């Protein structure tokens, strides 16, 4: 006799015969009232979708099946002309709960069906098309397919949409698709996750450094945080206690961590930990705190005293604490006191500029700010990978860039005789967006009609009398769901858009042609956004920025901006070491300028006095070229701009040295006569003098 403990439970087995026959040939379960003749020489839509970018990148079986295998099924099983297969794969990484007008692929598919281009649709399952709770989008799609007599082929059924039974089955199957998602996600996974979270157990959130999740099912701390000693010690000693040593100065602590070579925390070989931690990872080596914000988050997080937070609720003593209460309270007191003593001033957000939202970042590491109050555009950046906070800024006057953009925008749009044609072409670029908004509005209208019909029934005494209490409750619940969806769609419609109806766009252009200052900056910006994709500003040297205006319809406008007042000089340790070496060797002027191309002769002379106690080069404050760096001259040569143009802008005059050589002198230049200058590339046909046309501010 077998002991009960030795009896192994039976494993659940898939009904392989049913599944594989069904997936391979939906006709096996399709009771045909009449033979189907597929329009194999007509266009068929091949639609695919996955709900998230994570699924698209990591769950490749579904993606590959929908993209590759389904095409083979159409060709080999249904004998479809491969040239007639039209792919609609725009909705990968987009949720099926979004409706028509919000998903590019299904919106384009519906439009193509409505205009009679698509004759059939192939999709793995109907839940790839819709997971619509209120079925408004499903019904609209089904009605269009009914009118155009579309065949929808899935892995388990063939829907002949002009037949009432199939039409209703398609809608019912889409309803089941939503119910399956609702049951699995909203009624099972999310409640269980919320229960686990409020029980103090790990709920798939971002993990905190210093802790790991205990995955031993027999442990009393199963699925709870437990301290990881090699990280917990660093958190306590190198972060919290060091902040106390600094008197609550988090910036001082940040600078100390920046200077630390290597990593802040050693590597921990745990896939879950490495997937959920949000520090800079050096695989096999360790982790670094990447930003000042991350550091503050660690210092302010009560998880380190054993408190577990879920939403607005806190559960003290949930897991092992890394810090004692006294250390935690001291750190919070010092941080609060430090914050009060700084007295931060709120940003001055007064004023507006036509360039807000138009300035692009030269590289992803830059932080771009357009400040009308300060009259500047600044690019903040880090000068080293270990930096946790931007420590350098490049600044260019806002008025100069506005002058440049006004010039190119006026020339491109306002002064051209074909400006109305350009407006029509630009407006047509955003017709798809306008159509999406029409689709969304149509969905909202349908939902509002249903809501009104339900309320009419509820407000009708005769109808209400026939309803049970449960029916009344369900109807009010349905009204609430409809109102919530309408509010969401209304928020989608209210998002900023680049689309301006053609008559309004032409009217605005005419106003700008008559008087540029007749419109506020926000209106000018709205018009500019229709034509312009952005402005790329790049600091090239101490006095020069390059610019690139990117258009929807035309080639880029490029050029350089010469700043009368150069940007800040960023001297690094290597630059100082080079300067001292040149001073010790008593290098000649040309060698010094070649070795330090980022700095002008005047700047090098002044710095050498401070660092070396003597001038390595003459100051030359009366000479124009003494204020220019070798990088300045190199960029000017690259763009075909001669020094004569800069001299003219600065008001310099020709002078001679005792040896007879000529130079540009600034001895008689008045400061108020100087200005910034903008040089455009290939603006003039005749460039015999080697210079570009300039626009001065």
Secondary structure, DSSP 8 states (H G I E B T S, - for coil): ---GGG---------HHHHHHHHH-GGGG---SS-----TTS-EEEEEEES-HHHHHH-HHHHHIIIIIHHHHHHHTS---GGGEEEEEEEETS-TTS-BTTBHHHHHHHHHHHTT---EEE-S-HHHH---SS-HHHHHHHHHHHHHT-EEE-SS-EEETTSHHHHHHHHHHHHHHHHHHIIIIIIIIHHHHHHHHHTT---S--B-TTEEE---TTSTTTTSEEE-HHHHHHIIIIIIHHHHHTTT-HHHHHHHHHHS-S-SEE----HHHHHHB-SEEETTTEEE---HHHHHHHHH-GGGGT-EEETTEEETTSS--SS-HHHHHHHHHHHHHHHHHH--------S--TTTTTEE-SSTT-EEEEETTTTEEEEEE-SSTT-SS--EEEEEEHHHHHHHHHHHHIIIIISSTTHHHHHHHHHHHTHHHHHHHHHHHHHHHHHHHHHHHHHHHHH-HHHHHTS-HHHHHHHHHHHHHHHHHHHHHHHHHTS--S---HHHHHHHHHHHHH-GGGS-HHHHHHHHHHHEEEEEEEE-SSSEEEEEEEESSS--EEEEEE-SS-------HHHHHHHHHHHHHT--HHHHHHHTTTS-HHHHHHHHHHHHSS-SS---TTBSGGGS-HHHHHHHHHTT--HHHHHHHHT-EEEE-TTS-EEEE-TT--GGG---EEEETT--S--TTS---EEE-
